[in-house]
Amino acid sequence: MSENTTKYEVLYIIRPDMEEASKKALVEQFDQILTSNGVTINESKDWAKRRLAYEINDYKEGIYHLVDMEADDAEGINEFDRLAKINDNILRHMITKIED
């Protein structure tokens, strides 16, 4: 880890009615977006299927997916953010910078 490396955590909510193979492909696609833009993924895992506090696009629950990563710049993070906003399979996402 270089001196300029920053740790991030991304939590995104996937539509609950996706088939397992489609969900897996979606996760792989978004992991690839990160890694192809210089992000190192430490862990990418499904966290839980949970009831949402309020409906999002008529969904009452979603599959929470958590990605722990680090990057020297925000290029990959910004690209993830841009593409997650326009993907109908991702209901919401949140990117957090982890301070040491």
C-alpha positions in Angstrom: 0.0 0.0 0.0 1.6 3.3 -1.1 1.5 6.5 0.8 -1.3 7.9 -1.4 -3.5 4.8 -1.1 -7.0 5.5 0.4 -9.3 2.8 1.7 -12.9 2.8 0.6 -16.0 0.8 1.3 -18.9 0.5 -1.1 -22.3 -0.8 -0.1 -24.8 -1.3 -2.8 -28.4 -2.7 -2.8 -29.3 -5.1 -5.6 -32.8 -5.8 -6.7 -34.1 -8.8 -4.7 -35.8 -10.5 -7.7 -32.7 -11.1 -9.8 -31.8 -14.7 -10.6 -28.6 -15.8 -8.9 -26.6 -16.1 -12.1 -27.6 -12.6 -13.2 -26.8 -11.2 -9.7 -23.4 -12.8 -9.8 -22.7 -11.4 -13.3 -23.7 -7.9 -12.0 -21.3 -8.2 -9.1 -18.5 -9.4 -11.4 -19.2 -6.5 -13.8 -18.9 -3.9 -11.1 -15.9 -5.5 -9.5 -14.3 -5.4 -13.0 -15.2 -1.7 -13.4 -13.2 -1.0 -10.2 -10.2 -3.2 -10.9 -9.8 -2.1 -14.5 -9.6 1.5 -13.1 -6.8 0.8 -10.7 -8.7 -0.2 -7.6 -7.5 -3.1 -5.4 -10.5 -5.1 -4.0 -9.7 -6.7 -0.7 -13.2 -8.3 -0.3 -16.4 -8.3 -2.3 -19.3 -10.2 -0.7 -23.0 -10.4 -0.3 -23.9 -9.1 3.2 -27.6 -9.8 3.6 -31.0 -9.7 2.1 -32.8 -7.1 4.2 -36.0 -5.3 4.4 -35.7 -1.7 3.3 -36.6 1.2 5.6 -38.8 2.5 2.8 -39.8 1.3 -0.7 -37.3 1.9 -3.5 -38.8 1.5 -7.0 -41.6 -0.7 -5.5 -39.1 -3.0 -3.8 -39.5 -3.6 0.0 -36.2 -5.5 0.3 -32.9 -5.7 -1.3 -29.6 -7.7 -1.4 -26.9 -5.7 0.3 -23.4 -6.2 -1.3 -20.3 -4.9 0.4 -16.9 -4.2 -1.3 -13.8 -3.4 0.8 -11.1 -1.8 -1.4 -8.2 0.6 -1.7 -7.1 3.0 -4.5 -4.4 5.5 -5.2 -6.8 7.8 -6.9 -10.6 8.2 -7.2 -10.9 7.3 -10.9 -12.3 3.8 -10.4 -14.5 5.0 -7.5 -16.0 7.7 -9.7 -16.6 5.4 -12.6 -18.3 2.9 -10.3 -20.5 5.8 -8.9 -21.4 6.9 -12.5 -22.4 3.5 -13.7 -24.2 2.4 -10.5 -26.5 5.5 -10.8 -27.7 4.4 -14.3 -28.0 0.7 -13.6 -31.6 -0.4 -12.9 -30.4 -3.5 -11.0 -28.7 -1.4 -8.3 -31.4 0.3 -6.2 -29.0 2.4 -4.1 -25.3 2.7 -3.4 -23.0 4.4 -0.9 -19.3 5.0 -1.1 -17.4 5.6 2.1 -13.8 6.7 2.5 -12.3 4.9 5.5 -10.1 7.1 7.7 -7.2 5.4 9.5 
